[in-house]
Amino acid sequence: MIFDDRAHGFNHGKSSEITPLHHYLGRRRLIQTLAGGVAGAAMASWASREALAQVPRPGKLAALPGARSKLAGAVTMEKPTDYKDASTYNNFYEFGTDKADPAKNAHTLKTTPWTVEVEGLVKNPAKYAIEDLLKLSAQEDRIYRLRCVEGWSMVIPWVGYSLSELIRKVEPLGSAKYVEFVTQADPKTMPGVGSRVLDWPYVEGLRMDEAMHPLTLLSFGMYGEVLPNQNGAPVRLVVPWKYGFKSGKSLVKIRFVEKQPVTAWNRAAASEYGFYSNVNPEVDHPRWSQATERRIGEDGLFAKKRKTLMFNGYEAQVGQLYAGMDLRKFY
Amino acid sequence: MLLKPMAKPVLFVLALLPFAWLVFGALTQNLGPNPAEALIRSTGDWTLRSLCLVLAVTPLRVMTGTAALARFRRMLGLFVFFYAFVHLLCYSWLDMEFVVADIARDIAKRPFILVGFAAIVLLTALAATSFNRVVKAMGARRWQQLHRAVYLVAALALLHFFWMRAGKNNFAEVAVYAAIIAALLGWRIVHAWRRRRRPATVPTTRRAT
């Protein structure tokens, strides 16, 4: 398209003149191939790392496409965990305490209709139908490390958008200092809710700046598809630098509050599970070390466990949130 | 039937089946997403189960009057030791990578590990004194006194399991094992008390009056 002068500068070309997407991508690929050939081995290895990040769809549930996130730290190059492991080895006590239980029992969870209530200290409290929440912001593909407090880890390709997108829409008041996440607790569809393991509903919380951090993800899918029930369908939180239990599943309420919320595990065992629960290899759980972790499906049975990273490897992105804080005290 | 020469080898093979199953599962990668955890937990479960079995031998023998059952007690006891040892091995290898300093620190730091470790030390003493020659050398009385330590082992094993599950307030399974062991030990207390009150020679006179 040629702009001949100021007067005609904004004449748009015909739609037929627009390069079709696959031609465009074809050109990109050609350029990449050439670049790879010229730049040699270093370039080639970079290209193959990119290829690794392309996660195949398992083909089990409805597709949920997302655009690759451009956020720093949002796409790790580590090998994603097998979908089978990620969807059959879960802690979701509403469906049983054994890690194989949720995959067996969660089929009873009814995810439509589903509403998420945003309430508390906000200018625009609202009840979002899940369909509207899905469309509130553009879905992104993000590949995060997941470190469970029990000493195992996975790499999960999530689909969702930053929680901050929703928070901006509802406009928290100045008095809102924390965000509380309340999850579904329906004894009819969740057999574990009858147990006395925890007080139901399962409640989690974040400080406002943690909730606003762009890495904090409101997730609707994984592996390019909507979330399986056992992984927290239809919408859950993912906070990659904290132990997994901080990321509430099957959310029904997001509440803006002034005081630090009493979270479910903190209430059950305050000496073992603090409010912050940031991944920290130097602060041990009272009953086991947090210095190392076993990557599920990745390391052989007799392989050495891998070292756990400070803030689960997200220190560059989130370290400043905790500047000056004694992380042994605020565990 | 219990006196048949084949009875012992058959029981031996049966008691080894869980171990064989776990080895097979490990080799064929059939132990689920976290095989290390599966091995450590299953060997612990089988230690508790064999402990219940060996503690059931004497009550069953007395209640049913089947003296032949006593033949199997030592072998079952050694299987308790075997599964406990494999449990310790799995923990030391898969969890601690055989770093002795880490294991020592873990024992000092975590009460439930300390308790489990103490139970295994006791079991080792019992297994080491299980040979006929040692029994003879020690004398039956002293041997029996030492081997009453198995009751302490049962209590420690239960406490170990209880503490391990305490993190998730998940005591359903612990309660099952506790009930079985309480019944088996309770029977011994009642039995000993009755024997003391009435000499064995006049077993059924009280009701007759």
Interface residues (C-beta under 8 A of the other chain):
Chain A: K84 D85 T88 Y89 Y93 T97 K99 A100 W152 R196 V197 L198 A268 A269 E272 D284 R287 W288 S289 R294 I296 G297 L301 F302 K304 K305
Chain B: A26 G32 P33 N34 P35 A36 E37 L39 W93 L94 E97 D102 D106 K109 R110 F112 W163 G167 K168 N169 N170
